[in-house]
Amino acid sequence: WDFFDLALLFSQTGISKHSGLPTWLMAFAYICGLINNVRSANKNASFSEDAPFLRHLLGQKVSQSAFSRFLAKPFKWLQFSLGRVARLQEKEESRLNEGDVIALDDTKIEHRHGKKIPFLYWLFDSSDKRHLWCMNLVSTFAVLKNGLEYPLLWRFWVKTENDDEKQTKLDLAKKMFAEFRSLNDARVWVAMDRWFLCKKFLRWLMDNDFDWVTKAKRNTVLFRKKYDHRLGKEIYVKLNPQTLLREVYPKLQKNDSAMSIADIYIKIPYETVTKKGKPITRQEMVPVAAIAATYAKQTSDVFLPEAEPPATFKDAYLLLSNRVDKPKDAAIAYAKRWRMKFFTVWLSRISG
């Protein structure tokens, strides 16, 4: 509690009172409930009344409605969250350093009975193959080498017909990483699922000194650099990820279930200007770390399904990263992305 000084963060963002109580006191009661595995606002209200310490501290009965409306009230929560992250980056034990991982993900959280929450929509969940009345949360999660893990920043995707207000999940991700970069300049990993494999987004990450790792999609276009004796020069040959996996699979089985594949490239756009000063988008071949790996079928059910179709061959999949010099570190960083999945499962449960 002293580490974050939540009372100060609340006052700095103009969040003072809710239901007749100081907001820091509401937050304290809420946190006590979470620590005791209280999974709903109704149970949190009962817990606060039953716990002698909280009953004495609050001085009044706090209803289920008060707890529910506390986090749904339009306070300056994004500013508050940024203050919390800033506090985390001030301390050595919680600061993200080079080689640490930020997991990026989006999850659909179903709210069957929510009617007035402004960011609930009917959306198709490709994992469950059905439409959900839900919120679409885009979030980031820190996984440090010292074992510490904590949520970073978040955004709700909002559906709108106004073109000026439309923001994709990639736009929201850029905003969160830009806010993080304003607080911390460390070169960290961004580990993400295949949905975020957008080449313009990858360029943006590299331009802002982030390293990235993700899985290849089935339709990801790769290139192999090879020397053409007929032409007398090096050329780039188009390659399908599944074909590449099929090619290396025999070696993969003899190589501890993971191996790096050399001389693989992807085309990534960049913005420049012509001789006349006209803005133009060009493409350049960028070398990538291509890492073929196999997964244990008996543990695959632990992981949540991803929306984008994967590039696989038998039990092998393909990881891609901008760090050609550190394929092993890229694979380790991607494995840490699954910590985010366990967090989003927990978040879905308490939100429901």
N, C-alpha and C positions, 0 to 999 in steps of 0.2 A: 504494500500500500504506500509506504514511504517512497519506494523506488519510482512509482509513477506520479505520486502526488495528484490523484484524480480530482481532488477538490479544486486545486489550482487550474487544472485543465478544463474543468467544467466552467469555472468563472471566466477564464480567458475566452471561451467561446460563447459566453452569454447564456449558458444553461444554468439557471439558478434554482427554480423550484418546480415540483411536479406533485400534484395531489396534496398540496400543503406541506410537503416534506422537501428538505434540501436534496438536490439531485445526487450529490455525492453519497448521501445516506441511502437513497434508493438503489444506487449502483452497488453499494456495499452489501445490502441485503440480497440483491440479485446474484452477486458473486458468491456469497455464502451458500446460496441455493445451488449454484452450479458445482461448487466444490463438493457438495453433498449429493450429487447426481440427481438433483431435482430437474425433471425434464419438461415441465410445463409451467405456464404462469399461474394456473390454478393451484398446483402443488407448491409453487414457490410462496404463494400467499398463506397456505396452510403451514408450511415450514416456518415462515417468519413469525406466525402466531404461536406455534408450539415451542420454538426455541427460546428459552428464558432470556438469554443474552440479547437476542434481536428484539424480543418483545419489549424489554427494558430500554434498549437503545432507540427504537423507533417511537416509542411512547404512544402509539396508536395502532389500530388494526389497519393493515394495508390490503385492499381488496385485490381479487384476481384481475379486475378491470384496470386498476392502477398499474399493476405490473405489466399487463398487456400493452397499455397505451404509452408506457414510459419509453420503450424502444421504437414504437410506431409514431411518436409525436415528431413533428417536423422541426426538431432542433438542428443545429449545425453539426450534424454527426460526422460529415466528411472532414470538416476542420478539426473536430475533436480527435478523429482517428489519426490525422496527420500529426497532431501534437503528441499522440501516444507513440507513433513510430519514431518521431524525432527524439523522444526521451529514450527509446530503446537504442538508437544509434549513438547516443552520448556515452553510454556505458560500455566498457571494453568487453565484458562478459556477454553482452547481448548484441553488440554491433556486428553487422555482416562484413566479412573481410574477403579478400580474394580467395576464390575456390569454394566459397559457400554457395548455396543453391536457393533460388527463388522459384517455387513451383507456381505455374500459371494454369488456371483451369476455369471452366464455367460449369455450373450445375443448375439443374432445374429443381426447385423446391416446391412441392405440391401444397396448395392451400385449398382444400375442397370447399371449406365453408367461408373463406374470406370473400367479402363482397366490395368493400370500400377501399381496400389497399390499392393505391394508384398504379403500382407496377405489377399487377397480376394480369396475365393474358392466357388465352388458349394457345399453347405451343406444342409442337410435336416432339416427343421424346424418342429419339432413334434407338435408345438403349432398350426401352420397354415396348417400342413399336405402338405407341398410343398417344393421344392428345391429352395434355394435362392443363388444368387451371393452376397456374404456377407463376413463380417469380424466376427470372433467369439471373443468377448471381455470377458475376465475373470477379474472381478474387485471386490474391497472391498469398503465398505461404512461405515463410523462411525456414530453412533447414540448415543449421550451422554445423561446422565440423566438430564443435565441442559437445554436440548432442542436444543443444537447445533448439526447440521448435516453437514458432508462434505465428499467428495470422498477421499479415501485413495490411495491405489496403484492399478495398473492395469497391465495386460499382454495381448498381442494378441496371440491366439493359432495359430501355424504355422503348416501347413501340409507338411510333408516331407517323402521321401522314404528312407532316410538315418537313419538307426537304432540308430546310435550314437547321432543324433541330435533330435530324437523324444522326445517330452515332452507332457504328458497328461495334461488335465486341472487340475488334482489333483497335478501334479508336479508344475505347475505354481502357484497354491494356496499355496503350501508349501513354495515356494520361497518368496511370498509376506508376509506371516505370519512370516517367519524367518527374513525378513528385518524389519518388524514392531517390532519384539521381540528385535532386536538389538538397538532399540530406546526407547522402553518402556517395563517394566517388569510387568505391571499390569495384574491381572487375569481378563480378559474380556471374554464376551460371543462371540461365533461364531455362528451366526444364518444362516442357509443355506437350500436350497431346497433338495428334495430327491435324486437328481442326485449325490450329494456329500456324500451320505450315503455309504461310503466305509470303511470297518472296519479297514483296515491298516491306512487310513487317520484319523479316529477317534482316534486310538492309538497314532498317531503322534501328534495330537492336545493335548491330555492329557499329553503326555510326555513333551510337551513344555508349560505346565501350562495354556492352554486355556480350557474354558468350552464350550460345544457345545450343540446345540438343532436343531432338524430337524424333519420332518414328516417321519413316517414309510412307506415303500413301501408295496405293496401287498405281495411280496415274501420275506420280512424280516422275518428271523427265530428268534422267541423269545422263552424264556424258563420260566417256572414258578417253583419256589422252593416250594416243599411240602414234608410232612413227610409220608413215606410209612410204614404203620404198619406191613405189611407182611415181609418186609425186615428189619424193625427196624432201618431205617436211612432216612436221607433227600435225596431226588432225584430231578433231574431237568426234567420236563416234557415239551416236545416240544409244541409250541403254535403258531397258526397263528394269525396275527394282526386283521384280519377281524372277526375271531372267538371270540377274546378277546373283540372287540367292541360290537359284538352281545350280549355277556354275560353281559356286564355292562350297556348296553343302557337303560334299565328300571331305573336304579339308576341314570344315567346321566341326565335324564329328570327332576329329582327331586333335582338336585344338582347344580343349577345355571349354567347349560350348560357346566360345566367342573369339572373333578374329577381326582384325582391321584390314580393309581392302584399299590398296593404293591406287592413286591416279584417277580418282572419281571427282567429277565436277558437276556443278549446277549453274544455270544461268540466273543471275540476279540483276534486276534493273538498278540504274542509278540516274540521278538528275544532273544534267549539264546544260550548256548553251552552245549554239552554233556560232560560226564565225561572225554572223550578223547579230549575235546577242539574243537569239530566239531560244526560249527554254525548250528542251527536248529530253525525252527519256531514252536512254540507250541500255544495252545489255552487255554484261561482261561475264566471262567464265570464272567462277570462284571455286577453288579447291575445297572439298569437304572431307571430313572424316566419315567414312562409311564403315559402320561396324555391324557385322552379321553376328547374331546371337540366337541361341535356342532357349526356349522356356520349358519348364517342367509342367507337364499337363496336369499333374495332380494338384498344383498350386495355382493354376490359372483362374479358378473360381474366386480366389481371394480378391482379384482386381475387378473393378467395375468396367463394363464394356464401353468402348469409345465410339463416337458417332461416325467418324470417317473410316472408310474401308481400309484395312491395313495391307501393306505389301508383305506377303508371307509365302513361304514354300515349306510344306510339311510343318515342322514345329519351329521354323526359323523366321525371324523378322529382321528388319534393317533399321538401324539408327543412323541419323545424320547430324553432323555438328560442324560449326565453323572452325573448331580447334583441331586442325589436321595434325598438329604437333602433340596433342594430348587425347588420343582416342580412348585410352583406359579411363582417364578422368571424366570424359564425356559419358561413358557407359555408367560409371558410378553415380554421376550427377542425375542421369535419367532415372536410375533405380530409386533415388530419393524423392522423385516426383510422386511416387505412390503414397508418401506420407500425407500428401494433400488429399488423396482419395479417402483415407480413413477420417480425416478432419471433416470433409464434406458429407460423409455418411452420418457422422455425429451431428453436424449442423442441421441436416435434414430432419433428424429425429427430434431435436429440441425445438425446431421451428414448427414442426407439425403439431 
